[in-house]
Amino acid sequence: MSSLTIRKQLPPRARPAARPAAVTRREAWIRRLPLLPALIYVIVVTQIPFLVTLYYSFQSWNLLQPGSRHFAGVANYATVFTDPTFRTAIVNTVELTGVSVVISMVLGVALAMLLDRKFFGRGVVRTLLITPFLVMPVATALLWKTTMLDPIYGLVNFILSPFGVHHVAWVSQFPMGSIIAVLVWEWTPFMMLIELSGLQSQPRDLIEAARVDGAGAWAIFRKLTFPHLRPYIELGILLGSIYVVNTFGEIYMITQGGPGTATTNLPYYLYEKAFQAYDIGTAAADGVVTVAGTLIVAMVALRLISTVFRLEGGRA
Amino acid sequence: MADAGYERTAGQRRWSPAAWTVVAWLVAIAFFLPVAWMVITAFKREPAAYTYPPTLDFTPTLDEFRQALARGVGPYLENSAMATGFSTILVLVLALPAAYALAIRPVRKWRDSLFFFISTKMLPVVAAIVPLYIVARDVHMLDNIWTLVVLYAAMNLPIAVWMLRSFFLEVPREVLEAARVDGAGLRQEMTAVLGPLIRPGLAATALICVIFAWNEFFYAVNLTSTRAATMPVYLVGFITSEGLFWARLSAAATLASAPVIIVGWIAQKQLVRGLSMGAIK
């Protein structure tokens, strides 16, 4: 990892990059060859279905009504955009993703800094802390819904009872908060792992020198640790968002999108349209709009993670 | 553990190392509590699972595990193992050459290719599920484990390429050049030089793929029903009875999660390395 810090000090273009001019056409194809199977596979399995989704989105087609399939123009899009549930789903998705990812990241950085010190039983503590990320999300959802958040027998109410909390029905009173809490519990270890390796690549002597010069803990964090961690934080936010936007199991198991539409996010909304109403056309239009929205967010996110790509090292 | 030596690191002036140790342990126990409670509840009988205050005073029993097994967990476990195993193998077979092409003898515009792989992860799964469902239905591949294998491989491939590439980049250039000067052919370069050096990275990548494939739910619940259903789908069956059978539910959840938890614990060094290195470099 030390090479990362060395690279960082170099201007981005100063590193030896591939020399395209020196590579002949034939050679270029030979080099490209090993890349092709993976590239073609990804295109066929992920990109082509999306194009088909685009095609379906202009059709009126319900699987429950055989022979109903016909070209419908933008009718599906009109349906989607006039559907208040869809707008709720967009807002819910943004809220769910944004809040969960930010809280997980803040906790992840804090826990990583905790684990970066030496103390008794550090290995065990790390093992305990990464476990939520390993538990099957559907199992997580089931457990939180029942043994943890149950209004009568739940462990959370029991633990909070000395603080005056009694028999709160978390899932029905705070559906969004409950889902976010579960997601934060799941994703904090993921963020922590990424930040931990960021911290471990931090040059110790620099921090030592700063401390000798009388810098306080906060100053060291702000001036040294945080700038060093920044690409790792951006990366965690990017990867976390990619996964959390697609949250489905937790909602399916804990709230079924409810009460009402309080926790219906885009994946769950589309699931209802496609697999409960069998309305392929509308579901496809939802999918297309979701992708458009995600692309906008991704553009912003990619601007953000530009540092990650700037650190990319090439090799001739 | 053995890390008893207290070494001073950043900002330790006001709090003693002992205080930090206590804080770390408290936080760890808090985070682990839901998992611990799942395992504890799994060893209870049903009445003991419903008490207020929650109790630790009970006679452990394997009854609920037996009940969960009696509900036919076998085929689900087998399906999960197949979908996870085969998809991970497929991912590695496809990702290794791709990562090589992006790292060791980079193709022109390798940056664009890498970027393309990552960008496919930004396409939400919901955008593809409708045609995947229709196509799988039309070619009679619904409720088929190989459908999941194909999709899980596509799901994990971008991350795998990214991670493996970073591990290839770790191989010191001098080692490769020395091998080439010594007249090592491509085959020798792969087997004798790159192979051993890349093995830990390969393990880390495989681990990440296994975690995500084993735990995947969206494709599994929408594209399988009885024959190809995986462990997460098996757990859905407990939703209907949730009000009454917490111990059994906990036993099933423990069974479903245990394989990945144990593998993750054993290979946590790789997990730390895998996630981050793969990411940044």
Chai-1 contact restraints between the chains, C-beta under 6 A:
chainA,res_idxA,chainB,res_idxB,connection_type,confidence,min_distance_angstrom,max_distance_angstrom,comment,restraint_id
A,A18,B,P106,contact,1.0,0.0,6.0,A-B,restraint_1
A,P20,B,R108,contact,1.0,0.0,6.0,A-B,restraint_2
A,R31,B,R105,contact,1.0,0.0,6.0,A-B,restraint_3
A,R31,B,V107,contact,1.0,0.0,6.0,A-B,restraint_4
A,R32,B,V107,contact,1.0,0.0,6.0,A-B,restraint_5
A,P34,B,P97,contact,1.0,0.0,6.0,A-B,restraint_6
A,P34,B,Y100,contact,1.0,0.0,6.0,A-B,restraint_7
A,P34,B,A101,contact,1.0,0.0,6.0,A-B,restraint_8
A,L35,B,A98,contact,1.0,0.0,6.0,A-B,restraint_9
A,L35,B,A101,contact,1.0,0.0,6.0,A-B,restraint_10
A,L35,B,V107,contact,1.0,0.0,6.0,A-B,restraint_11
A,P37,B,L94,contact,1.0,0.0,6.0,A-B,restraint_12
A,A38,B,L94,contact,1.0,0.0,6.0,A-B,restraint_13
A,A38,B,A98,contact,1.0,0.0,6.0,A-B,restraint_14
A,Y41,B,L94,contact,1.0,0.0,6.0,A-B,restraint_15
A,V42,B,T120,contact,1.0,0.0,6.0,A-B,restraint_16
A,V42,B,L157,contact,1.0,0.0,6.0,A-B,restraint_17
A,V45,B,A154,contact,1.0,0.0,6.0,A-B,restraint_18
A,T46,B,T120,contact,1.0,0.0,6.0,A-B,restraint_19
A,T46,B,A154,contact,1.0,0.0,6.0,A-B,restraint_20
A,P49,B,A128,contact,1.0,0.0,6.0,A-B,restraint_21
A,P49,B,P131,contact,1.0,0.0,6.0,A-B,restraint_22
A,P49,B,L132,contact,1.0,0.0,6.0,A-B,restraint_23
A,F50,B,A127,contact,1.0,0.0,6.0,A-B,restraint_24
A,F50,B,A128,contact,1.0,0.0,6.0,A-B,restraint_25
A,V52,B,P131,contact,1.0,0.0,6.0,A-B,restraint_26
A,T53,B,A127,contact,1.0,0.0,6.0,A-B,restraint_27
A,T53,B,V130,contact,1.0,0.0,6.0,A-B,restraint_28
A,T53,B,P131,contact,1.0,0.0,6.0,A-B,restraint_29
A,L114,B,A24,contact,1.0,0.0,6.0,A-B,restraint_30
A,R117,B,T9,contact,1.0,0.0,6.0,A-B,restraint_31
A,K118,B,D3,contact,1.0,0.0,6.0,A-B,restraint_32
A,K118,B,E7,contact,1.0,0.0,6.0,A-B,restraint_33
A,F119,B,W20,contact,1.0,0.0,6.0,A-B,restraint_34
A,F119,B,T21,contact,1.0,0.0,6.0,A-B,restraint_35
A,F119,B,A24,contact,1.0,0.0,6.0,A-B,restraint_36
A,F120,B,A4,contact,1.0,0.0,6.0,A-B,restraint_37
A,F120,B,T21,contact,1.0,0.0,6.0,A-B,restraint_38
A,G121,B,M1,contact,1.0,0.0,6.0,A-B,restraint_39
A,R122,B,D3,contact,1.0,0.0,6.0,A-B,restraint_40
A,G123,B,M1,contact,1.0,0.0,6.0,A-B,restraint_41
A,V124,B,M1,contact,1.0,0.0,6.0,A-B,restraint_42
A,V125,B,A24,contact,1.0,0.0,6.0,A-B,restraint_43
A,V125,B,A28,contact,1.0,0.0,6.0,A-B,restraint_44
A,T127,B,W265,contact,1.0,0.0,6.0,A-B,restraint_45
A,L128,B,A28,contact,1.0,0.0,6.0,A-B,restraint_46
A,L128,B,F32,contact,1.0,0.0,6.0,A-B,restraint_47
A,L129,B,A28,contact,1.0,0.0,6.0,A-B,restraint_48
A,L129,B,F31,contact,1.0,0.0,6.0,A-B,restraint_49
A,T131,B,F32,contact,1.0,0.0,6.0,A-B,restraint_50
A,T131,B,V35,contact,1.0,0.0,6.0,A-B,restraint_51
A,L134,B,V260,contact,1.0,0.0,6.0,A-B,restraint_52
A,L134,B,I261,contact,1.0,0.0,6.0,A-B,restraint_53
A,L134,B,G264,contact,1.0,0.0,6.0,A-B,restraint_54
A,V135,B,S257,contact,1.0,0.0,6.0,A-B,restraint_55
A,M136,B,N215,contact,1.0,0.0,6.0,A-B,restraint_56
A,M136,B,A256,contact,1.0,0.0,6.0,A-B,restraint_57
A,M136,B,S257,contact,1.0,0.0,6.0,A-B,restraint_58
A,P137,B,N215,contact,1.0,0.0,6.0,A-B,restraint_59
A,V138,B,F217,contact,1.0,0.0,6.0,A-B,restraint_60
A,V138,B,P232,contact,1.0,0.0,6.0,A-B,restraint_61
A,V138,B,L235,contact,1.0,0.0,6.0,A-B,restraint_62
A,A139,B,L235,contact,1.0,0.0,6.0,A-B,restraint_63
A,A139,B,A253,contact,1.0,0.0,6.0,A-B,restraint_64
A,A139,B,A256,contact,1.0,0.0,6.0,A-B,restraint_65
A,A139,B,S257,contact,1.0,0.0,6.0,A-B,restraint_66
A,L142,B,L249,contact,1.0,0.0,6.0,A-B,restraint_67
A,L142,B,A253,contact,1.0,0.0,6.0,A-B,restraint_68
A,L143,B,P34,contact,1.0,0.0,6.0,A-B,restraint_69
A,L143,B,M38,contact,1.0,0.0,6.0,A-B,restraint_70
A,L143,B,A253,contact,1.0,0.0,6.0,A-B,restraint_71
A,T146,B,E242,contact,1.0,0.0,6.0,A-B,restraint_72
A,T146,B,W246,contact,1.0,0.0,6.0,A-B,restraint_73
A,T147,B,W37,contact,1.0,0.0,6.0,A-B,restraint_74
A,T147,B,T41,contact,1.0,0.0,6.0,A-B,restraint_75
A,T147,B,W246,contact,1.0,0.0,6.0,A-B,restraint_76
A,M148,B,P34,contact,1.0,0.0,6.0,A-B,restraint_77
A,Y153,B,Y50,contact,1.0,0.0,6.0,A-B,restraint_78
A,Y153,B,Y52,contact,1.0,0.0,6.0,A-B,restraint_79
A,L155,B,W37,contact,1.0,0.0,6.0,A-B,restraint_80
A,L155,B,P54,contact,1.0,0.0,6.0,A-B,restraint_81
A,F158,B,P53,contact,1.0,0.0,6.0,A-B,restraint_82
A,F158,B,P54,contact,1.0,0.0,6.0,A-B,restraint_83
A,L193,B,V272,contact,1.0,0.0,6.0,A-B,restraint_84
A,L193,B,L275,contact,1.0,0.0,6.0,A-B,restraint_85
A,I194,B,L275,contact,1.0,0.0,6.0,A-B,restraint_86
A,I194,B,S276,contact,1.0,0.0,6.0,A-B,restraint_87
A,S197,B,V272,contact,1.0,0.0,6.0,A-B,restraint_88
A,S197,B,S276,contact,1.0,0.0,6.0,A-B,restraint_89
A,I207,B,A10,contact,1.0,0.0,6.0,A-B,restraint_90
A,A217,B,G11,contact,1.0,0.0,6.0,A-B,restraint_91
A,I220,B,A10,contact,1.0,0.0,6.0,A-B,restraint_92
A,P231,B,I280,contact,1.0,0.0,6.0,A-B,restraint_93
A,L235,B,A279,contact,1.0,0.0,6.0,A-B,restraint_94
A,I242,B,K121,contact,1.0,0.0,6.0,A-B,restraint_95
A,I242,B,M122,contact,1.0,0.0,6.0,A-B,restraint_96
A,N246,B,P124,contact,1.0,0.0,6.0,A-B,restraint_97
A,N246,B,V125,contact,1.0,0.0,6.0,A-B,restraint_98
A,F248,B,F218,contact,1.0,0.0,6.0,A-B,restraint_99
A,G249,B,F217,contact,1.0,0.0,6.0,A-B,restraint_100
A,P267,B,V126,contact,1.0,0.0,6.0,A-B,restraint_101
A,L270,B,V126,contact,1.0,0.0,6.0,A-B,restraint_102
A,A274,B,V130,contact,1.0,0.0,6.0,A-B,restraint_103
A,F275,B,N222,contact,1.0,0.0,6.0,A-B,restraint_104
A,I280,B,V130,contact,1.0,0.0,6.0,A-B,restraint_105
A,A283,B,V130,contact,1.0,0.0,6.0,A-B,restraint_106
A,A284,B,V130,contact,1.0,0.0,6.0,A-B,restraint_107
A,G287,B,V126,contact,1.0,0.0,6.0,A-B,restraint_108
A,G287,B,A127,contact,1.0,0.0,6.0,A-B,restraint_109
A,T290,B,P124,contact,1.0,0.0,6.0,A-B,restraint_110
A,T290,B,V126,contact,1.0,0.0,6.0,A-B,restraint_111
A,V291,B,A127,contact,1.0,0.0,6.0,A-B,restraint_112
A,T294,B,M122,contact,1.0,0.0,6.0,A-B,restraint_113
A,T294,B,P124,contact,1.0,0.0,6.0,A-B,restraint_114
A,A298,B,M122,contact,1.0,0.0,6.0,A-B,restraint_115
